[in-house]
Each structure stands twice: as structure tokens, then as C-alpha cells.
Amino acid sequence: MIVLLSFYSAIIFIYIFVLFVYKLTMRLHFQININEALYLKNPEESDLGRKIIKHSIELIHDYGFEYFTFKKLAEYIGTTEAGIYRYFENKHRLLLYIISWYWNWLALQMVFQTNNIKDPVLRLKKVINLLAAEVEDDDSTVYVNESLLHQIVIAEGSKAYLTNHVEADNKLQIFKPYKDLSAAISEIISACNPKYKYPRSLATTIIEMAHFQNFFMHHLPSLTDFSKSKNDSRVVAFLTDLVFSAIQTNGRAKKY
């Protein structure tokens, strides 16, 4: 009996140790590749660069992009404006960087959480939940708070491409992470109903609507049906109803 307990104790210890090493490895090596056109010097390769990313997310979340400046960021992290400009040409490039980072991270989450789901309907429901539900901070990314970054994407995300230089940025493939995510979602939509004519349009609609409805729910509640609850689950339910009503087959409602 004692030997058996010792054996199970050893198994539990090994499991805990392996889990600890795995999480430690993820903290040290988790890195998302970002388009080099967005920065002058890769911020992930230095302590100062990582501080710029970490604290810019905090400041933009707290004060908004309009009131965010490199001067305020420099004071906040105890460096100089010149030091920040060595990494980013301007604050819009920094905004594009962190938003691109988020789209890449979200795409990875989508792969991880749907990889073992064969039913495209269930996969699409999981994706809708990922897009519309509250995001928790990811422990594997020690200098990025995904929960705050998610709120920035909701409030400031459209400022990334609603500019007069959007076409020039597009030629540099700056929006590729967003496009790749949209394409992946459209493939799942097509798998649910191969005859549906507008999978790409619906994919981008899901992404943008998830953010708009969340923003309206918290700030302009009369534009939604969720003003009393401010509950993300109701946004998820709305989007699920919207999407599966759109992709119904032969003009008849299909039970999803």
C-alpha cells in the first residue's frame, strides 16, 4: 500500500514538474512574428522594447489613443522619447503593431481551441465565442496583457485602417494577420454551408460586429438590445443567431 502511494505521488510530482517546465518554457519562448514594416527596431529583442509594448497597452487602454503620446510613455517607463522613436516611427505604427500582435495571437487561440473539433458548426460557434466573449490575460505572454489589448482592439481597432494611407499600408501587407484570420473563419463558414455565397463578407462582419456590439453595449447602450445586462454572452448569442440565420440552406432554417 505504501509502495502504491509512493508510486502515485511520484507520478503526480512528475506531472506537476512537467507542467511547470512547460509553462516556464512558454513564458520564455512564446513570440509572435510581426511585419517588419511596423517597427524600426524589433521591440521583442530588448527589455526596453518589451516595456514599450507592455506599458503602451496600459496607457492606451487607460487614456485612449488620442491622448496617448510617446512623451507620456517615456515618462511612464523612465526613458526618453528618442529611445522610443528608435523602435517606432510614430504612435500609429505602434498601434498597428499591437493590433497586429492581437490578431496573430487570436488566430493561434482559434487553432488551438478548434483543432480537435471536427463538426464545422461547433467550430464556428467556438470562433464566435472567441471573438465576442471577454478575453483573459494569457500567462504565456508576460509583457502583453491580452485582456487590456482586447479592449483596445474594440475601442481603437478601426483606427488602424481608417486612414488616408491605408492602401500604402496594405501594399506592405500590414493587414495580413487580420486578412488571414478572416480567411480562416470564412473557410469554416463554407464548411458549414458550401453553397453560401458570402463567406468572406460574413467573416469580417462577425469580427467587426463582435467589437461594435461590445462597444455599444458599454458606451452607447441605446444602439443595442443588451443595455441592461452588459453581458458578453448575450452578444455571443446575437452573433450566433445572426450567422446561422444567414447561412441557412435552401431558404429554410437549419437546426444548428
C-alpha positions as a Markdown table, in Angstrom:
| # | Residue | x | y | z |
|---|---|---|---|---|
| 1 | Met | 0.0 | 0.0 | 0.0 |
| 2 | Ile | 2.8 | 2.4 | 0.9 |
| 3 | Val | 4.7 | 1.5 | -2.3 |
| 4 | Leu | 1.5 | 2.2 | -4.3 |
| 5 | Leu | 1.0 | 5.6 | -2.7 |
| 6 | Ser | 4.7 | 6.4 | -3.3 |
| 7 | Phe | 4.2 | 5.5 | -7.0 |
| 8 | Tyr | 1.2 | 7.7 | -7.4 |
| 9 | Ser | 2.9 | 10.5 | -5.5 |
| 10 | Ala | 5.9 | 10.2 | -7.9 |
| 11 | Ile | 3.5 | 10.3 | -10.9 |
| 12 | Ile | 1.8 | 13.5 | -9.6 |
| 13 | Phe | 5.2 | 15.1 | -8.9 |
| 14 | Ile | 6.4 | 14.4 | -12.4 |
| 15 | Tyr | 3.2 | 15.8 | -13.9 |
| 16 | Ile | 3.4 | 19.0 | -11.8 |
| 17 | Phe | 7.1 | 19.3 | -12.7 |
| 18 | Val | 6.5 | 18.8 | -16.5 |
| 19 | Leu | 3.6 | 21.3 | -16.3 |
| 20 | Phe | 5.8 | 23.9 | -14.6 |
| 21 | Val | 8.6 | 23.4 | -17.1 |
| 22 | Tyr | 6.1 | 23.7 | -20.0 |
| 23 | Lys | 4.7 | 27.0 | -18.6 |
| 24 | Leu | 8.1 | 28.3 | -17.9 |
| 25 | Thr | 9.2 | 27.5 | -21.5 |
| 26 | Met | 6.2 | 29.2 | -22.9 |
| 27 | Arg | 6.9 | 32.3 | -20.9 |
| 28 | Leu | 10.5 | 32.4 | -22.2 |
| 29 | His | 9.9 | 31.5 | -25.8 |
| 30 | Phe | 6.4 | 32.5 | -26.8 |
| 31 | Gln | 6.8 | 35.0 | -29.6 |
| 32 | Ile | 4.6 | 36.2 | -32.4 |
| 33 | Asn | 6.2 | 37.4 | -35.6 |
| 34 | Ile | 5.2 | 40.8 | -36.7 |
| 35 | Asn | 5.6 | 42.5 | -40.0 |
| 36 | Glu | 9.0 | 44.3 | -40.0 |
| 37 | Ala | 7.5 | 47.3 | -41.8 |
| 38 | Leu | 5.8 | 48.2 | -38.5 |
| 39 | Tyr | 8.9 | 48.9 | -36.5 |
| 40 | Leu | 12.4 | 50.3 | -36.8 |
| 41 | Lys | 13.9 | 48.0 | -34.2 |
| 42 | Asn | 12.3 | 44.8 | -33.0 |
| 43 | Pro | 10.8 | 45.6 | -29.6 |
| 44 | Glu | 10.8 | 41.9 | -28.6 |
| 45 | Glu | 14.5 | 41.7 | -28.7 |
| 46 | Ser | 15.2 | 44.0 | -25.7 |
| 47 | Asp | 14.0 | 44.8 | -22.3 |
| 48 | Leu | 13.2 | 48.4 | -23.3 |
| 49 | Gly | 11.3 | 47.3 | -26.3 |
| 50 | Arg | 9.1 | 44.9 | -24.3 |
| 51 | Lys | 8.5 | 47.7 | -21.8 |
| 52 | Ile | 7.3 | 49.9 | -24.6 |
| 53 | Ile | 4.8 | 47.3 | -25.7 |
| 54 | Lys | 3.6 | 46.4 | -22.2 |
| 55 | His | 3.1 | 50.0 | -21.0 |
| 56 | Ser | 1.8 | 51.4 | -24.2 |
| 57 | Ile | -1.0 | 48.9 | -24.0 |
| 58 | Glu | -1.7 | 50.1 | -20.4 |
| 59 | Leu | -1.6 | 53.8 | -21.3 |
| 60 | Ile | -3.7 | 53.5 | -24.5 |
| 61 | His | -6.3 | 51.4 | -22.5 |
| 62 | Asp | -6.4 | 53.9 | -19.7 |
| 63 | Tyr | -6.4 | 57.2 | -21.6 |
| 64 | Gly | -7.3 | 56.4 | -25.2 |
| 65 | Phe | -5.2 | 56.6 | -28.4 |
| 66 | Glu | -5.9 | 60.3 | -29.0 |
| 67 | Tyr | -4.3 | 61.3 | -25.6 |
| 68 | Phe | -1.5 | 58.8 | -25.8 |
| 69 | Thr | 1.9 | 60.2 | -26.8 |
| 70 | Phe | 5.5 | 59.0 | -26.8 |
| 71 | Lys | 6.3 | 61.7 | -24.3 |
| 72 | Lys | 3.8 | 60.3 | -21.8 |
| 73 | Leu | 5.0 | 56.8 | -22.5 |
| 74 | Ala | 8.7 | 57.8 | -22.0 |
| 75 | Glu | 7.9 | 59.4 | -18.6 |
| 76 | Tyr | 5.8 | 56.4 | -17.6 |
| 77 | Ile | 8.6 | 53.9 | -18.2 |
| 78 | Gly | 11.5 | 56.1 | -17.3 |
| 79 | Thr | 13.2 | 56.5 | -20.6 |
| 80 | Thr | 13.4 | 59.2 | -23.4 |
| 81 | Glu | 11.2 | 59.9 | -26.3 |
| 82 | Ala | 14.3 | 59.4 | -28.6 |
| 83 | Gly | 14.6 | 55.9 | -27.1 |
| 84 | Ile | 11.0 | 55.1 | -28.1 |
| 85 | Tyr | 11.4 | 56.6 | -31.6 |
| 86 | Arg | 14.3 | 54.2 | -32.2 |
| 87 | Tyr | 11.7 | 51.4 | -32.1 |
| 88 | Phe | 8.7 | 53.1 | -33.8 |
| 89 | Glu | 8.4 | 55.8 | -36.4 |
| 90 | Asn | 5.2 | 57.2 | -34.8 |
| 91 | Lys | 2.3 | 56.2 | -32.4 |
| 92 | His | 0.1 | 54.9 | -35.3 |
| 93 | Arg | 2.8 | 52.4 | -36.2 |
| 94 | Leu | 2.9 | 51.3 | -32.6 |
| 95 | Leu | -0.9 | 51.0 | -32.6 |
| 96 | Leu | -0.7 | 48.9 | -35.8 |
| 97 | Tyr | 2.0 | 46.7 | -34.1 |
| 98 | Ile | -0.1 | 45.9 | -31.0 |
| 99 | Ile | -3.3 | 45.3 | -33.0 |
| 100 | Ser | -1.4 | 43.0 | -35.5 |
| 101 | Trp | 0.0 | 41.2 | -32.4 |
| 102 | Tyr | -3.5 | 40.7 | -31.2 |
| 103 | Trp | -4.8 | 39.3 | -34.5 |
| 104 | Asn | -1.9 | 36.8 | -34.6 |
| 105 | Trp | -2.4 | 35.8 | -31.0 |
| 106 | Leu | -6.2 | 35.3 | -31.6 |
| 107 | Ala | -5.6 | 33.2 | -34.7 |
| 108 | Leu | -3.3 | 30.9 | -32.6 |
| 109 | Gln | -6.1 | 30.6 | -30.0 |
| 110 | Met | -8.6 | 29.8 | -32.7 |
| 111 | Val | -6.3 | 27.0 | -34.0 |
| 112 | Phe | -5.6 | 25.6 | -30.5 |
| 113 | Gln | -9.3 | 25.6 | -29.4 |
| 114 | Thr | -10.8 | 24.2 | -32.6 |
| 115 | Asn | -8.1 | 21.8 | -33.8 |
| 116 | Asn | -9.9 | 18.8 | -32.3 |
| 117 | Ile | -13.4 | 19.8 | -33.3 |
| 118 | Lys | -14.4 | 18.1 | -36.5 |
| 119 | Asp | -18.0 | 19.4 | -36.7 |
| 120 | Pro | -17.8 | 22.8 | -38.6 |
| 121 | Val | -20.9 | 24.1 | -36.8 |
| 122 | Leu | -19.3 | 23.5 | -33.4 |
| 123 | Arg | -16.1 | 25.1 | -34.7 |
| 124 | Leu | -17.9 | 28.2 | -35.9 |
| 125 | Lys | -19.7 | 28.5 | -32.6 |
| 126 | Lys | -16.4 | 28.3 | -30.8 |
| 127 | Val | -14.9 | 31.0 | -33.0 |
| 128 | Ile | -17.9 | 33.3 | -32.4 |
| 129 | Asn | -17.4 | 32.9 | -28.7 |
| 130 | Leu | -13.7 | 33.6 | -29.0 |
| 131 | Leu | -14.4 | 36.8 | -30.9 |
| 132 | Ala | -17.2 | 38.2 | -28.7 |
| 133 | Ala | -16.6 | 36.9 | -25.2 |
| 134 | Glu | -14.3 | 38.6 | -22.7 |
| 135 | Val | -10.6 | 37.8 | -23.1 |
| 136 | Glu | -8.5 | 36.7 | -20.2 |
| 137 | Asp | -4.8 | 37.6 | -19.9 |
| 138 | Asp | -2.5 | 34.9 | -21.3 |
| 139 | Asp | 0.1 | 33.8 | -18.8 |
| 140 | Ser | 2.5 | 32.7 | -21.6 |
| 141 | Thr | 2.9 | 36.3 | -22.8 |
| 142 | Val | 4.5 | 38.1 | -19.8 |
| 143 | Tyr | 4.7 | 41.5 | -21.4 |
| 144 | Val | 1.3 | 41.6 | -23.1 |
| 145 | Asn | -2.0 | 41.8 | -21.3 |
| 146 | Glu | -4.4 | 40.3 | -23.8 |
| 147 | Ser | -7.4 | 41.4 | -21.7 |
| 148 | Leu | -6.5 | 45.1 | -22.0 |
| 149 | Leu | -5.4 | 44.6 | -25.6 |
| 150 | His | -8.8 | 43.2 | -26.5 |
| 151 | Gln | -10.4 | 46.3 | -25.1 |
| 152 | Ile | -8.1 | 48.4 | -27.2 |
| 153 | Val | -9.0 | 46.5 | -30.3 |
| 154 | Ile | -12.7 | 47.0 | -29.6 |
| 155 | Ala | -12.3 | 50.8 | -29.0 |
| 156 | Glu | -9.4 | 51.7 | -31.3 |
| 157 | Gly | -9.1 | 48.9 | -33.8 |
| 158 | Ser | -10.8 | 50.6 | -36.7 |
| 159 | Lys | -8.2 | 53.5 | -36.4 |
| 160 | Ala | -5.6 | 51.1 | -37.7 |
| 161 | Tyr | -7.0 | 51.1 | -41.2 |
| 162 | Leu | -9.4 | 54.1 | -41.4 |
| 163 | Thr | -6.6 | 56.3 | -42.7 |
| 164 | Asn | -5.8 | 58.1 | -45.9 |
| 165 | His | -2.7 | 55.9 | -46.2 |
| 166 | Val | -4.5 | 52.6 | -45.9 |
| 167 | Glu | -3.6 | 51.4 | -49.4 |
| 168 | Ala | 0.1 | 52.1 | -48.9 |
| 169 | Asp | 0.0 | 50.2 | -45.7 |
| 170 | Asn | -1.9 | 47.4 | -47.4 |
| 171 | Lys | 0.9 | 47.1 | -50.0 |
| 172 | Leu | 3.3 | 46.4 | -47.2 |
| 173 | Gln | 1.0 | 43.6 | -46.1 |
| 174 | Ile | 0.4 | 45.2 | -42.7 |
| 175 | Phe | -3.1 | 43.9 | -42.5 |
| 176 | Lys | -2.2 | 40.3 | -43.4 |
| 177 | Pro | -2.9 | 39.0 | -39.8 |
| 178 | Tyr | -6.4 | 40.4 | -40.0 |
| 179 | Lys | -6.9 | 39.0 | -43.5 |
| 180 | Asp | -5.6 | 35.6 | -42.5 |
| 181 | Leu | -7.9 | 35.4 | -39.6 |
| 182 | Ser | -10.9 | 36.4 | -41.7 |
| 183 | Ala | -10.0 | 33.9 | -44.4 |
| 184 | Ala | -9.8 | 31.1 | -41.7 |
| 185 | Ile | -13.2 | 32.0 | -40.4 |
| 186 | Ser | -14.7 | 32.1 | -43.9 |
| 187 | Glu | -13.4 | 28.6 | -44.6 |
| 188 | Ile | -15.3 | 27.3 | -41.5 |
| 189 | Ile | -18.4 | 29.1 | -42.8 |
| 190 | Ser | -18.1 | 27.5 | -46.1 |
| 191 | Ala | -17.6 | 24.1 | -44.4 |
| 192 | Cys | -21.0 | 24.7 | -42.7 |
| 193 | Asn | -22.7 | 25.5 | -45.9 |
| 194 | Pro | -20.6 | 25.2 | -49.2 |
| 195 | Lys | -23.4 | 26.9 | -51.1 |
| 196 | Tyr | -23.4 | 30.1 | -49.1 |
| 197 | Lys | -22.2 | 32.9 | -51.4 |
| 198 | Tyr | -20.7 | 35.4 | -49.0 |
| 199 | Pro | -18.3 | 33.6 | -46.5 |
| 200 | Arg | -15.6 | 36.3 | -46.5 |
| 201 | Ser | -18.1 | 39.2 | -46.1 |
| 202 | Leu | -19.8 | 37.3 | -43.2 |
| 203 | Ala | -16.4 | 36.5 | -41.6 |
| 204 | Thr | -15.4 | 40.2 | -41.4 |
| 205 | Thr | -18.9 | 41.0 | -40.3 |
| 206 | Ile | -18.6 | 38.7 | -37.4 |
| 207 | Ile | -15.3 | 40.2 | -36.3 |
| 208 | Glu | -16.4 | 43.8 | -36.6 |
| 209 | Met | -19.8 | 43.2 | -35.2 |
| 210 | Ala | -18.4 | 41.5 | -32.1 |
| 211 | His | -16.4 | 44.6 | -31.4 |
| 212 | Phe | -19.1 | 47.2 | -32.3 |
| 213 | Gln | -21.8 | 45.5 | -30.2 |
| 214 | Asn | -19.5 | 45.2 | -27.3 |
| 215 | Phe | -18.5 | 48.9 | -27.5 |
| 216 | Phe | -22.1 | 50.0 | -27.9 |
| 217 | Met | -23.3 | 47.8 | -25.1 |
| 218 | His | -20.9 | 49.5 | -22.7 |
| 219 | His | -20.9 | 53.1 | -24.1 |
| 220 | Leu | -23.9 | 53.6 | -26.4 |
| 221 | Pro | -26.4 | 51.1 | -25.0 |
| 222 | Ser | -29.4 | 52.5 | -26.9 |
| 223 | Leu | -27.9 | 51.1 | -30.0 |
| 224 | Thr | -28.2 | 47.5 | -28.7 |
| 225 | Asp | -30.6 | 45.2 | -27.1 |
| 226 | Phe | -28.1 | 44.5 | -24.3 |
| 227 | Ser | -28.1 | 47.7 | -22.4 |
| 228 | Lys | -29.4 | 46.3 | -19.1 |
| 229 | Ser | -27.1 | 43.3 | -18.8 |
| 230 | Lys | -23.8 | 44.4 | -20.3 |
| 231 | Asn | -23.2 | 40.6 | -20.6 |
| 232 | Asp | -20.9 | 39.3 | -23.3 |
| 233 | Ser | -22.9 | 36.1 | -23.5 |
| 234 | Arg | -25.8 | 38.0 | -25.0 |
| 235 | Val | -23.5 | 39.4 | -27.7 |
| 236 | Val | -22.4 | 35.8 | -28.4 |
| 237 | Ala | -26.0 | 34.7 | -28.6 |
| 238 | Phe | -26.9 | 37.5 | -31.0 |
| 239 | Leu | -24.0 | 36.8 | -33.3 |
| 240 | Thr | -24.7 | 33.1 | -33.3 |
| 241 | Asp | -28.3 | 33.7 | -34.3 |
| 242 | Leu | -27.2 | 36.2 | -37.0 |
| 243 | Val | -24.6 | 34.0 | -38.5 |
| 244 | Phe | -26.5 | 30.7 | -38.6 |
| 245 | Ser | -29.7 | 32.5 | -39.9 |
| 246 | Ala | -27.5 | 33.9 | -42.7 |
| 247 | Ile | -26.0 | 30.5 | -43.8 |
| 248 | Gln | -29.3 | 28.5 | -43.6 |
| 249 | Thr | -29.7 | 26.2 | -46.6 |
| 250 | Asn | -32.4 | 26.3 | -49.3 |
| 251 | Gly | -34.1 | 29.2 | -47.7 |
| 252 | Arg | -35.2 | 27.0 | -44.8 |
| 253 | Ala | -33.9 | 27.4 | -41.2 |
| 254 | Lys | -31.5 | 24.6 | -40.4 |
| 255 | Lys | -31.1 | 23.5 | -36.9 |
| 256 | Tyr | -27.7 | 24.4 | -35.6 |
